[in-house]
Amino acid sequence: EWYITDIDDGFASSMGITCSEYYTTVSEIQLVNNYLKGTLPEELGLLTQLERLQLVANYLSGTIPSSLSLLQRLNYFSLRVNRLTGIIPTQLGKMKKLEHIFLSDNELGGTLPTELGLLT
C-alpha cells in the first residue's frame, strides 16, 4: 500500500504520476508502454482531482468503468492501444471538462454514445 506522503515529487513524476502541491491528491497519471496487465479498477473514479489519465499502449483488458464519469476535472483521457472490450459508457458524456478522449486500437464494440456529443 502506498501513502502519498511516502513518495517525493521526483519519484512520483518518474513513475508517471503527478501529485498536487502538498501531495494530497493525484492530478495526472501517465503510464505509457508500461506493459500493464489487468482491468481498470472502479476505484479510479475516486481520484476526483485527476485532470489527465493516459494509459496508452499497455495490455489492459475488460471494460471501461462507468465510475470514471465521477472524474469531473478530467480534461485528457486516453486508453489507446490496449485490449479493452465492451461498450463506451454513456456516463462519460457527463464529464464537463473533458476535451480530449482517445480510445482507438481497442476491441470496443457498439456505437458511439450520443451523450459524448454533450462534451464541449
BELMOLIN-V379402 format. One line per field, one symbol per residue. phi: phi as a letter, one per 20 degrees, with the letter a starting at -180 (. if undefined). psi: psi as a letter, one per 20 degrees, with the letter a starting at -180 (. if undefined). A space follows every 50 residues. Layout:
# BELMOLIN-V379402
phi = ???
psi = ???
This chain:
# BELMOLIN-V379402
phi = .ddgfeceffffffencddfgdlebedbccddldlfcodffgfgfeefef dbcccelccfcndeffffffefefdccccglccfcndffffffeefdfdc cccfmcdfcndffffffffd
psi = pqphiiprgggghhikpprrhjkhrphqonnpljkpqarpqhihiimijp hpoomqlbkpaaropiihiimiipipopkqmbkqabrpphhhijnhiohp pojrlakqaarpphhhiiq.
